[in-house]
Amino acid sequence: MKRHGLYQVLVRMLVVILLAVAFPASFATGHQKHPKTGELLIIECGKTTWDVKLDGKLDEWKFAKPAVVDVKEQLFSVFQGDWKDANDCSGAVYMMYDDTYIYVAGEFKDEKLIAQQTGSTIWKDECLEIFFDHQNILIGGHDHYQFGFAPTGPGKKPQVWNWCNPNAAKAQQPCDSYVKLASILLEPYTGYTLEGSIEIAELDELKDIIEPGKVIGYHIAIDDADDNAERDLQITWSSFEAHDQLHFGDLVFGEPLAVSPASALTATWGQIKQAP
């Protein structure tokens, strides 16, 4: 009986793995939970029906729901730094898409701006990292996309970089030709906003997946430097190491958003956080 029971378990596991490999983008695994609330890490990426102007103001994002990274339980253990509260390092990240681009935007709180790094080392200063796992299956490794978005740098301009890419020829490369970014530094400085786009045609393993109802693995990491041009803390959506695909959440490509935000009222994430 024990041997028969083990055989049934192995068969079920094999079936799940084969289905996930055959239909990776259709598996909404919801495999990772929020380290504090226990809620599944799932973000909807709605399809925009209006033009998105990259200016950092986030006027077009009124109906997008954020993935929020703002509690101590989300600190990655290796880089915890001297994190006091959400004002030191936290953020809300939004995603949308259309037929040409995946859009990313975010509102971030930060006590001190450090912006000395360029190129592949922008992760050492203030930086957002986002990860797309086109297979979305529980297998460790680095077979995913990893893009970096820095609000500014020595040249006083926002910066982007592509580290991981399933197409090895594009990995560890500048991506300015197909990734665009705008930013606003708050004055007096308490943080920044980001608003960017990624050209879908350049995402070789994703471009044929992106449509309503499809699901991919997704993760967020926010880097922070306070004393010098070296990262002293990192806070992630799952609290696990940023590349750890075993703990990615899910990004669900949604149906077209029906209402234009042009005249709608909204509250920003910052206002919501201050509400009693």
GUPA-527683 format. One record per residue (C-alpha): z, x, y. Coordinates in steps of 0.001 Angstrom, whole numbers, plus 500000, padded with zeros to 6 digits. Each point is the difference from the previous one (the first is absolute). Layout:
N
ZXY ...
***
This chain:
276
500000500000500000 500848502768502402 496693501748499332 498098496711500416 501805499257503285 499176503443501353 496369499489499014 499859496736501995 501496501663503064 497488502860499826 497107497559499617 501126498017503063 500339503197502027 496529501116498936 498488496642500992 501602500161503453 498751503553500544 496450499123498880 499890496957502262 501303501998502957 497371502671499447 497223497429499583 501044497898503005 502128502308502178 499465498287503329 500848496569498604 503470500937498797 502624499045502579 502721501957498302 502752499602502594 501579502843498082 502156501403502795 502879498293501764 501543500622503405 502941502393499496 502361497797502042 498811496394499792 498495500098496514 496878498188501220 496667501039498523 498051502416502178 496880497960500722 498002499938503238 497078497725500763 496950501543501607 498351497019501699 496291499908500770 499482499914503740 497436497615501461 500117501575503454 499220503397501468 502766502596499933 500150502231503061 501736503292499243 502218500485503045 503531500115498565 501003496689501601 499889497997496737 498756496820501708 497920499109496920 502887500265497521 501955496854500814 499544498423496572 500394503126497875 503265500361498090 501488503515499986 501402502256497345 503275501116501578 501640503377499428 503293500063501900 503149500366497857 501903502998498666 499320498928496423 496330500864500622 500666503622500913 498360502413497593 502848502066498561 498395503421500521 499410499443503739 502873497909501349 500673502057503136 502560498716502487 498851496357499862 502447497795501917 498240496640500177 496597498358500386 499645501322503560 499677503526498602 497120499321497635 498648496657498801 496896497873500168 498047496866499220 496505500495498589 497242497384499999 496695499870498107 496799497998500512 496373500406498947 496490498728500581 496650500764498400 499851503450501589 503534501322500503 503544500025498714 502266499804503036 503511501410500264 502486499505502810 503660500631500537 502977499930502337 502363502935499618 503410500891501350 500783503658500641 502649501744502105 498200503258500716 496297500809500070 498883503210498287 496229500531500032 499087503626499323 498136499811496691 496261499491499448 497658499374497078 501477500048496520 503562500622501260 500407496912502204 502478498697497399 502528502491501356 500361498062503275 499914496276500828 497510498556497529 499141496919497964 498667500566496485 498337497175498097 498946500045496346 497430497909498123 499948500021496186 496724498411498946 501082499799496329 503435498502500675 501449500816496605 503329501559499110 498790503532499440 501366503016501855 497700502335501840 498145500503503261 496773498101499269 500267497988503185 499051500013503675 502424501470502533 499313499765503730 502124501332502846 500257498490503489 501791501958502739 500526498403503449 499248503190501887 499852503788499749 499538503175502017 496732498579501345 501768496824501204 497815497875497725 500748498051496816 499141501808496761 498875499001496495 499692501859496708 499028499301496391 502053501859497393 499504498253496645 496670498441499066 498617499088496542 496781501627501210 501094503645499942 497283500974502483 501717497892502671 503601500991499216 501950502289502327 497417499441502715 499765498750503583 498976496343500011 499345499366503690 496420498922499225 501149496870498115 503678499547500966 500736499035503618 503394499754501673 501498498873503310 503644500330500987 502452499172502758 503132502039500696 502716497749501414 501476500946503375 502822500842500196 499429501371496540 501558497913497222 497060500057497612 496283499317499755 497322497643498751 496967500837497865 496774498096499428 497268501410497790 497035499283497762 498598501498496799 496324499516499206 499796498250496630 496649501583499095 501748503400499859 502567498813497442 497964500621496861 502521498546497528 501037497071502210 496865498728501673 498995497781497066 503542498673499514 500762498710503484 499676496214499986 502379497019500151 502393499846497068 499689503626498944 503118502185499800 500508503753500335 503030502274499952 501403500771503443 502708502156501519 501289501043503424 501853503093501192 501208500720503534 500672503630500911 502315501132502774 500887503297501672 502830500220502522 500859503650500682 496788501953499464 496533499667498535 501329499546496455 500633496659498329 503694499343499553 499827496512498515 497657497615498266 500490496299499431 497772498167497514 499335496383499052 501490500481496539 502415502868500802 498261502064497307 497822503055500575 496955498972501992 497433500922497304 501920498406497133 497499497409498740 502593498697497558 501804498500503004 497121498808502166 500016496429501225 497002497657500115 497458499306502718 498264496637499543 496687499415501761 500250496512501470 497662497235501014 498533499931503524 502618499318502654 499017496638501437 501486500197503499 499104502456502737 503046501548501692 498337500000503428 502254497319501508 502846499761497498 503600500854500776 501759502575497854 503091502160499772 499642503692499267 501956501697497244 502225501625502622 500889496634501501 500673498503496584 502370502862499162 501952499356503200 500352496282499393 503550498817499196 
***
